[in-house]
Amino acid sequence: MSLLVVGLSHRSAPVSVLERASLNADAKAKLLHDTLAAEPAAEATVLATCNRIELYADVDKFHAGVSELSTLLAQHSGVALEELTPYLYVHYEDRAVHHLFSVACGLDSMVVGEGQILGQIKDALALGQELHTAGRLINDLFQQALRVGKRAHSETGIDRAGQSLVTFGLEQLAVHLPVREWAVGKRALVLGAGSMSSLAAATLARVGFAEIAVANRTAERAERLAEILVASGTGVAARAVAMSAAADELTRVDVVVSCTGATGLVLTADDVAAAVSRGSAAHTSAGPDDRGSDPDPAPQTPAGLSVAGAGPELVDAGVVARLVAAADGGRRRLADAGAVRVLAAVPEGDGCPVGDGRAAIAGVDASSLELHGTWADQGEAAAQRQPRRGVRAQIDGVAVRLALLDLAMPRDIDAAVHRIPGVRLVDIESLAEASADAPMAADVDAVRGIVTEEVAAFGAAQRAAHITPTVVALRAMAAEVVAMEVARLDGRVPDLDERQRAEVTQTVRRVVDKLLHAPTVRVKQLASEPGGAGYAEALRELFDLDPQTVASVSRADAADQNDDSGRAS
């Protein structure tokens, strides 16, 4: 086994780099085909999510493999190699197996213990199988990773070590209140109708949102998701709206959750600023609504924008527009109360690949959607433990008029909206920062133990499997020798009847089997241990086995396993 992993993730690279390096479906396919065309790689697949891009390959040369895979990642991601290299990490052989198993268990996720990564690993395996780039090693590795991940979730409480991305994001929006208490009576807009957006909508309904509007470029999908939400039994009122009307919907909702497959921004800072302005003006003219009011509201600008600590000074909406224009002009840093964000143009990409955010939901019933989002409840216990405070979430003394949760990669919502008073934005980058300080549950240690155990078992199985073709070739050679000697005996003793000939043949076979049994069993045991790769070569040399025979056995075995894997998937 010469497994090599080259990649980058939220742990090694800033979100801005991950956004630019995101791969769409065509780029993934071209990357895999080019990887197999490269000399060092025999098989490969790619694991691409919101938070990681990793290329897995079976290579025959380590240094050449690292160089080739790094170059291909840069080429197909569109990020220059010299810029990408500082953020890349490399894992080889057992360390590569350990890395993937840790990823499958949620130990390397932004939110520790999240289970959604298992679906993404399954998708990566399916892609390799579909494109015929996944061979025996990749099939074995990824199928075992899925089993290890499921074992970790079933045998430990790793689910309690972290929270789902959706629930964790909602908790960040709720700030001081438990999510269920904060959500009561609120209205939400969900942008997108794929798997991740469906999960977000189901979570919003389950935690107590009163109304959910769904906007999607394909109206049928939005309508289908709205129907499912209404039928879910949560009591939520749901409706579909046109994506072109999303900006207008901002004036009617309290929370926006977005995860579309768009390659550019879905909501700009101008959209949000205008909505907050119109919404605030409407709120002022209509009086306090059932969502509460602040005893000391911040002063309002003529455009309706609240300004924290501004005193009598008023900020015109043009200021926001100029800030947005400045951000759009290049990679500029805009500081806000000590927080620094890098604003850059968003390149083309595949959108949020979490659970294939563009997947159709046609035919999904309410119970299936609930099952699809059950892991979103795992963080509720932690949310319930938060101190209860009877105040509305505020940002520097300004009440939150609009809360935005952006789960897309590249981002759907302009990062500049965090400059708008009364707007709270939580995105992938801020989630990463918040989860970095989250306490680790004791179950994490148990999962690490499982990973270590499974890595050792996988390595032993692969090393044992490596010698199996040699053992099979040895036994085939022995059977051929038996057949030749029995034929020679027939020539020398032609008077033997069928019963006698069968008895002699069976006796010779038993002798050969007994002579080979102990050595072949022992060599498999030795080969399964670390450093046991040389036993196969020793066996071939000792018995003068034909390398072509051994290779043909290996190819036949791999073809059979690939057929079985394809049927299983």
Secondary structure as UniProt FT lines:
FT   STRAND          3..9
FT   TURN            10..12
FT   HELIX           15..21
FT   HELIX           25..37
FT   TURN            39..40
FT   STRAND          41..48
FT   STRAND          52..59
FT   HELIX           62..77
FT   HELIX           81..84
FT   HELIX           85..87
FT   STRAND          89..92
FT   HELIX           94..104
FT   TURN            105..108
FT   TURN            112..113
FT   HELIX           117..130
FT   TURN            131..132
FT   HELIX           136..155
FT   HELIX           158..161
FT   HELIX           165..174
FT   TURN            175..176
FT   HELIX           179..183
FT   TURN            184..185
FT   STRAND          187..191
FT   HELIX           195..207
FT   STRAND          211..216
FT   HELIX           219..230
FT   TURN            231..233
FT   STRAND          237..242
FT   HELIX           243..245
FT   HELIX           246..249
FT   TURN            250..252
FT   STRAND          255..258
FT   HELIX           269..286
FT   TURN            290..291
FT   TURN            302..303
FT   TURN            308..309
FT   TURN            311..312
FT   HELIX           317..328
FT   STRAND          332..336
FT   TURN            337..338
FT   STRAND          339..343
FT   TURN            353..358
FT   TURN            362..363
FT   HELIX           366..372
FT   HELIX           374..377
FT   TURN            378..379
FT   HELIX           380..384
FT   STRAND          394..395
FT   TURN            396..397
FT   STRAND          398..399
FT   STRAND          402..406
FT   HELIX           415..419
FT   TURN            421..422
FT   STRAND          423..427
FT   HELIX           428..435
FT   TURN            436..437
FT   HELIX           443..492
FT   TURN            494..495
FT   HELIX           498..527
FT   TURN            530..533
FT   HELIX           534..542
FT   TURN            543..544
FT   HELIX           547..568
//
